[in-house]
Amino acid sequence: MPRYVIDERALRRNLEILKEVADRTGARILLAQKAFSCAATYPLCARYLAGTTASSLFEARHGRENFGGETHVFAPAFNPGEMDELLGFVDHIVFNSPRQVELFGEKARARRVSVGMRVNPEVSVAATPAYDPCRPSSRLGTKQEFFSCPDVVEGLHFHCLCEQGAEELSKVLAGFEERFGGFLPRMKWVNFGGGHHITRADYDVESLVALIADFRARHPHLQVYLEPGEAVALDAGTLESRVLEVQPKGADGIANAILDTSAACHMPDVLEMPYTPRVTGARTGAEGPFAYRFGGPTCLAGDEIGVYSFDHPLREGDEVVFEDMAIYSMVKNNTFNGVNLPDIVLRGEDGTERILRSFGYADFASRLG
Ligand SMILES: *Cc1c(COP(=O)(O)O)cnc(C)c1O
């Protein structure tokens, strides 16, 4: 069976970087659970981060019950039938439009939940439209032309980045202040969203610290929040799998290798984003002496992970390790084709491994009615 292995040492390394940013800037940093929601690691994360942010009732509850600290939530539109329960779990609620504030703002205030609005600064910096909340037809965040700010609103939120650096943030921040800066004197907080790749080796942490310090110098009354997801668990986990069969080489000189893990089921972002994950000990592409096209055990023709080259031939039973699989993997996986889910394993700092969760037939059958 394949396994997701979360590496506590790598996680802590990321958390230390994030805490340093928080300590040096006064910003509060939240885990965006949409990227990584492993509750067994939350006690560790909670020593470094201020809380969590959520995209739904269930994520909000998960953050409140397992992480503690502050719990924030944003959704493009909230379900009225869930609002009472949701307000019991959160400290901040970020609405996407003036209409949503009109519907739920007073109710939130009555429950002492801080009300914010997500705005759209209209600064496109994300590399692909699927990950660009400022794309022309975006439903995410209110544009300046439609913006109004009821009294109940005490914070503004923007989220425009995806795997990006301080330079892109500075462009977005400039656009945000140009369009919405006039409302800042009335606010208590500003949330800079996620997509900050702070823990990536080449991220310019000094520029981020300077940017936040500069913002705070101009707006000393505002609490700044950041809510990265990826950066918290970047490179903090792998997906370990095995070769089930190696087929004969095709006309292109590449052999299909069928693995016991699936892009469609266990790493959907490979197909959705799309991207080719790194494999330990292999190069991406067909340039090496032994090239293989990795595919999953499902009957989806497009369930291909990528082409990789090795210095040695691969055989049945060999291990294949996909890197950077703590994020956007467990939170998105599924049992399409009845393929079982990988175990979730935590590797402690002393190297010992603990199986957090194994899955079976009941997990498949219970979701299908
Ligand atoms: C996705 C998302 C995040 C986290 O993004 P990362 O790219 O994982 O850092 C934070 N806030 C909001 C509103 C999001 O939609």
Ligand as a Chemical Component Dictionary entry (heavy atoms), coordinates in Angstrom:
data_LIG
# 
_chem_comp.id                   LIG 
_chem_comp.type                 NON-POLYMER 
_chem_comp.pdbx_formal_charge   0 
_chem_comp.three_letter_code    LIG 
# 
loop_
_chem_comp_atom.comp_id 
_chem_comp_atom.atom_id 
_chem_comp_atom.alt_atom_id 
_chem_comp_atom.type_symbol 
_chem_comp_atom.charge 
_chem_comp_atom.model_Cartn_x 
_chem_comp_atom.model_Cartn_y 
_chem_comp_atom.model_Cartn_z 
_chem_comp_atom.pdbx_ordinal 
LIG C1 C1 C 0 -5.923 28.914 -0.863 1  
LIG C2 C2 C 0 -6.032 30.023 0.103  2  
LIG C3 C3 C 0 -5.047 30.220 1.081  3  
LIG C4 C4 C 0 -3.796 29.378 1.152  4  
LIG O1 O1 O 0 -3.079 29.427 -0.040 5  
LIG P1 P1 P 0 -1.639 28.740 -0.188 6  
LIG O2 O2 O 0 -1.353 28.922 -1.638 7  
LIG O3 O3 O 0 -1.788 27.297 0.171  8  
LIG O4 O4 O 0 -0.698 29.453 0.691  9  
LIG C5 C5 C 0 -5.225 31.253 1.968  10 
LIG N1 N1 N 0 -6.315 32.056 1.918  11 
LIG C6 C6 C 0 -7.286 31.887 1.001  12 
LIG C7 C7 C 0 -8.456 32.804 0.988  13 
LIG C8 C8 C 0 -7.187 30.875 0.062  14 
LIG O5 O5 O 0 -8.146 30.709 -0.861 15 
# 
loop_
_chem_comp_bond.comp_id 
_chem_comp_bond.atom_id_1 
_chem_comp_bond.atom_id_2 
_chem_comp_bond.value_order 
_chem_comp_bond.pdbx_ordinal 
LIG C1 C2 SING 1  
LIG C2 C3 SING 2  
LIG C2 C8 DOUB 3  
LIG C3 C4 SING 4  
LIG C3 C5 DOUB 5  
LIG C4 O1 SING 6  
LIG O1 P1 SING 7  
LIG P1 O2 DOUB 8  
LIG P1 O3 SING 9  
LIG P1 O4 SING 10 
LIG C5 N1 SING 11 
LIG N1 C6 DOUB 12 
LIG C6 C7 SING 13 
LIG C6 C8 SING 14 
LIG C8 O5 SING 15 
# 
